[in-house]
Amino acid sequence: MSTEISKTRKIAGWVIAGLLTALYLYSASGKLFLHPEQMEQMKLGDWRIIIALGEIVSALLFLLPKTNRYGTLLLSSYMGGAIIIHMTGGMSIMMPSLVLILIWVVFYLRTPDFFKMK
């Protein structure tokens, strides 16, 4: 049984998904080109390319409707790691937590059937 998604819900899902994807692509470009020294400060300098590529792939999987589920799981894992890094580094976990919540809000908006009991 498929639930029809309202036009407003589709638009909201696409807008927020697009903004989150843009955020992740900007973050990955920062790791690759703009501010690699920040990764050094967090003792992740050797991993910055792998982390950035994982971020790009996960964000693109999240944006595309057919692979949204995989992107949601990958970005949730990524944000869990970001929260841990922020906690161990004495930084605020507010931003990564908010982004994680938005990821799941978008997933709910775009795939409401996933949360229905069968």
CORQUINOR-V667087 format. One record per residue. RES is the residue in one small letter. SS is DSSP state (a for helix, b for strand, c for the rest). OMEGA is omega in whole degrees, 0 to 359 (* if undefined). BURIAL is I if it has 9 or more other ideal C-beta (glycine too) atoms within 8 Angstrom, else O. Layout:
RES:SS:OMEGA:BURIAL
RES:SS:OMEGA:BURIAL
This chain:
m:c:182:O
s:c:178:O
t:c:178:O
e:c:181:O
i:c:180:I
s:c:181:O
k:a:179:O
t:a:180:O
r:a:177:I
k:a:181:I
i:a:179:O
a:a:179:I
g:a:180:I
w:a:181:O
v:a:181:O
i:a:178:I
a:a:178:I
g:a:179:I
l:a:178:O
l:a:178:I
t:a:178:I
a:a:178:O
l:a:180:I
y:a:178:I
l:a:176:I
y:a:179:O
s:a:179:I
a:a:179:I
s:a:176:I
g:a:178:I
k:a:183:I
l:a:191:I
f:a:192:O
l:a:186:O
h:c:180:O
p:a:180:I
e:a:177:O
q:a:178:I
m:a:176:I
e:a:180:I
q:a:180:O
m:c:180:O
k:c:179:O
l:c:184:I
g:a:180:O
d:a:184:O
w:a:190:O
r:a:180:I
i:a:179:O
i:a:179:O
i:a:181:I
a:a:179:I
l:a:176:I
g:a:178:I
e:a:180:I
i:a:181:I
v:a:180:I
s:a:180:I
a:a:179:I
l:a:175:I
l:a:179:I
f:a:183:I
l:a:184:I
l:c:184:I
p:a:183:O
k:a:182:O
t:a:182:I
n:a:181:I
r:a:180:I
y:a:178:O
g:a:178:I
t:a:179:I
l:a:180:O
l:a:179:I
l:a:176:I
s:a:177:I
s:a:179:O
y:a:181:I
m:a:174:I
g:a:176:I
g:a:179:O
a:a:178:I
i:a:179:I
i:a:178:O
i:a:179:I
h:a:180:I
m:a:182:O
t:a:179:O
g:c:179:O
g:c:179:O
m:c:179:O
s:c:177:O
i:c:184:I
m:a:184:O
m:a:179:O
p:a:178:I
s:a:178:I
l:a:178:O
v:a:178:I
l:a:178:I
i:a:179:O
l:a:177:I
i:a:181:I
w:a:174:I
v:a:178:I
v:a:179:I
f:a:178:I
y:a:180:I
l:a:186:I
r:a:181:I
t:c:182:O
p:a:179:I
d:a:182:O
f:a:186:O
f:a:180:O
k:c:175:O
m:c:181:O
k:c:*:O
